[in-house]
Amino acid sequence: METLRHIVLFVHLVGFAVLFGAWAVQAFGGKREIVKLMHIGVTIAAVAGLALAAPWGLPDWMAEDGMNYAKIGTKLVVLLIIGALLGIGQARQRKSGHVPSAMFWGIGVLTLVNAGIAVIW
C-alpha cells in the first residue's frame, strides 16, 4: 500500500510540474496566455491530491496521526483558487484576447506557494 501511495504522490508532483512548466513557458516566452496544458496539470494535481488525502487502506494509527488536515485543507483552498484563476483568465482571454497580468502572475505564484506548503509544512 505504501508503494501505491508513493506512486500517487509522484503523479501529484508531476501534475504541479506540468502546471508550473506550462505557466513558465508562457511567462518567459512572451505570450502570457493560459493554455490547455495548465488545465491538465491542475486537474492531475487535484485528482492525485484528493487520492492522497483519502485515508482508505491506512492503519488506524496512521490515519489518525499521519493526516494533517490543516495542511490538506490549505492546499485544497489554494488549488481551488488556482483553478478559479485559470477559468476566469481563460474566459477573459477569449473575450478580450489577453489575460490580466495580476491574474496570470497569480497563477504562477500560487502554484509555487502550493508546492512550498507541500515541502515545508
C-alpha positions as CSV (number, residue, x, y, z in Angstrom):
1,M,0.0,0.0,0.0
2,E,2.9,2.3,0.7
3,T,4.2,1.8,-2.8
4,L,0.8,2.9,-4.2
5,R,0.9,6.0,-2.0
6,H,4.3,6.9,-3.4
7,I,3.1,6.4,-7.0
8,V,0.1,8.7,-6.3
9,L,2.4,11.3,-4.7
10,F,4.7,11.2,-7.8
11,V,1.7,11.7,-10.0
12,H,0.6,14.6,-7.8
13,L,4.0,16.3,-8.2
14,V,4.0,15.7,-11.9
15,G,0.7,17.5,-12.1
16,F,2.1,20.6,-10.4
17,A,5.2,20.3,-12.6
18,V,3.1,20.3,-15.7
19,L,1.1,23.3,-14.4
20,F,4.1,25.3,-13.4
21,G,6.1,24.3,-16.5
22,A,3.3,25.4,-18.9
23,W,3.0,28.6,-16.9
24,A,6.7,29.3,-17.0
25,V,6.9,28.7,-20.8
26,Q,4.1,31.2,-21.3
27,A,5.5,33.7,-18.7
28,F,9.0,33.8,-20.1
29,G,8.1,33.1,-23.7
30,G,6.5,36.4,-24.1
31,K,2.8,35.5,-24.9
32,R,1.4,35.2,-21.3
33,E,-1.7,33.3,-22.1
34,I,-3.5,30.4,-20.5
35,V,-3.1,27.2,-22.4
36,K,-4.9,23.8,-22.1
37,L,-1.8,22.2,-20.6
38,M,-2.2,24.3,-17.5
39,H,-5.7,23.0,-17.0
40,I,-4.5,19.4,-17.5
41,G,-1.8,20.0,-14.9
42,V,-4.1,21.4,-12.3
43,T,-6.6,18.5,-12.9
44,I,-3.9,15.9,-12.4
45,A,-2.7,17.6,-9.3
46,A,-6.2,17.9,-7.9
47,V,-7.2,14.3,-8.5
48,A,-3.9,12.9,-7.2
49,G,-4.1,15.2,-4.2
50,L,-7.6,14.1,-3.3
51,A,-6.4,10.4,-3.6
52,L,-3.5,11.2,-1.3
53,A,-5.9,12.8,1.3
54,A,-8.2,9.8,1.4
55,P,-7.4,7.7,4.5
56,W,-8.5,4.4,2.8
57,G,-6.3,1.5,3.5
58,L,-4.2,3.2,6.2
59,P,-3.8,1.5,9.6
60,D,-5.8,3.3,12.3
61,W,-2.7,4.7,14.0
62,M,-1.5,6.2,10.7
63,A,-4.9,7.6,9.6
64,E,-5.2,9.5,13.0
65,D,-1.6,10.6,13.4
66,G,-0.4,10.9,9.9
67,M,-3.1,13.1,8.3
68,N,-2.5,16.8,8.6
69,Y,-6.0,18.1,7.9
70,A,-5.0,21.8,8.2
71,K,-2.3,21.3,5.5
72,I,-4.7,19.3,3.3
73,G,-7.4,22.0,3.6
74,T,-4.9,24.8,2.9
75,K,-3.6,23.1,-0.2
76,L,-7.1,22.4,-1.4
77,V,-8.1,26.1,-1.0
78,V,-5.0,27.2,-2.9
79,L,-5.7,24.7,-5.6
80,L,-9.3,25.8,-6.0
81,I,-8.1,29.5,-6.2
82,I,-5.6,28.4,-8.9
83,G,-8.4,26.6,-10.8
84,A,-10.7,29.7,-10.5
85,L,-7.9,32.0,-11.8
86,L,-7.4,29.6,-14.7
87,G,-11.1,29.5,-15.6
88,I,-11.7,33.2,-15.2
89,G,-8.4,34.1,-17.0
90,Q,-9.3,31.8,-19.9
91,A,-12.7,33.4,-20.2
92,R,-11.2,36.9,-20.2
93,Q,-8.6,35.7,-22.7
94,R,-11.4,34.5,-25.1
95,K,-13.3,37.8,-24.7
96,S,-10.5,40.4,-24.9
97,G,-7.6,38.4,-26.3
98,H,-5.3,38.6,-23.3
99,V,-5.2,37.6,-19.6
100,P,-4.9,40.4,-17.0
101,S,-1.3,40.4,-15.7
102,A,-2.2,40.1,-12.0
103,M,-4.3,37.1,-12.7
104,F,-1.6,35.4,-14.9
105,W,1.2,36.0,-12.3
106,G,-1.1,35.0,-9.5
107,I,-1.4,31.5,-11.1
108,G,2.4,31.1,-11.0
109,V,2.9,32.5,-7.5
110,L,0.1,30.4,-6.1
111,T,1.5,27.3,-7.8
112,L,4.8,27.9,-6.1
113,V,3.1,28.6,-2.8
114,N,1.2,25.3,-3.0
115,A,4.4,23.4,-3.7
116,G,6.1,25.2,-0.9
117,I,3.3,24.2,1.5
118,A,3.8,20.6,0.5
119,V,7.5,20.7,1.1
120,I,7.9,23.0,4.1
121,W,4.8,22.3,6.2
